[in-house]
């Protein structure tokens, strides 16, 4: 998951081609759809006043919102920006997965 996210977020990342961008975007969306319920289930086992729980649940809310969004226009730069936001959500979900007791991804 993190490897895919790094393809867009690394400082030296090359802009993907339109076809690669479609593949990356679909892969990132799929990762988010898999990670959200796992992180949420784990976070909900923590006490309600626990800070990591609150952070994980906030991250999940943002990730769900990003899944509902589409790129602002059909341009390649807008698609890359959209995919980068998805990649940041994937990284954050992986971080929270580790925080609430999961294994590194």
N, C-alpha and C positions, 0 to 999 in steps of 0.2 A: 504494500500500500504506500509506504513512504517512498519507495523507489519510484513509483509512478508519479507521486506528487513532486518529487525532486526534478523530474523531467521538465516541469514548468517553473519551479520556484528557485532552482539553483542560480547563483549569480551569473554563471557562464552558460546558462541554458540557451540553446538555439531555438528560435521560434519554430513551432511545428508546422508542417504542411497542412492544408485544409483537411485532407483525409486523415492524417495522424491526429489532428485536433479532434475530429469527430470520435475517433477511437479512444483517445485519452479522456475526453469528456464522458463518454459512455462508461468507461472503466471506473472513473472517479465517482460517478453517480452510483454505480453498482456497489462500490466499496462503502459509500455512505449508507446506502440502503441496508447493507449487511451490518455495519458497525453501529448504527443508531440504536437498534433494539438491544444489542448486546451491552453497550455502554449504559443504556438506560436501565436495564434490568439490574446490572451490578450497582449502579449509583443508588437505585431505590432501596437497596438493602442497607445503606448507610443511614445514620441518624439524620432526622430532618434538619437539624441545625448545623450539620457538618458542612464546612466550607468546600471541600472537594466535591461533595454531592451537588451543592448549589452551582458550582462552576461547570460540572459535567452536564447538568440539566440545562444550563444556559447555552452551552455549546450545542447541545442537541437541538434546542429551539432554533438557533441560528442555522444549523445544518439543514433542518427541515425547511426553513424559509428559503435557503439557497437552492434546495432541490426544486422548489416551485418556480424559481426564476428562470428566465431565458436571457440570452445575450441581448443587449440593447438594440442592436441592429445586426444585419447579416454580414458585417465586415469581419475579416480575419482578426484584426486587433481587438474588436469587441468580444469575439469568441475566445481569444486567448485570455483576455482579462476575466471573462466568466469562468473559464476552466481553472485559472489561477486561484480564484476565490473558492472553487470547489476543492482544489488541492490543499488550500490552507485549512479548510474544514476537515478534510481527511486527516491531515497531520494533527489537528487539535483532538479529533476523536481518538486517534491512536494514543496521544498523550493521556487523555482521560481514561482510556482503557487500561493503560499501565497504572495510573494512579488508583483506580478502584479495584485493582487486584488482578488484572489480566496479564497475559504474557506480552512481551515486546513483539511488535509486528513490523 
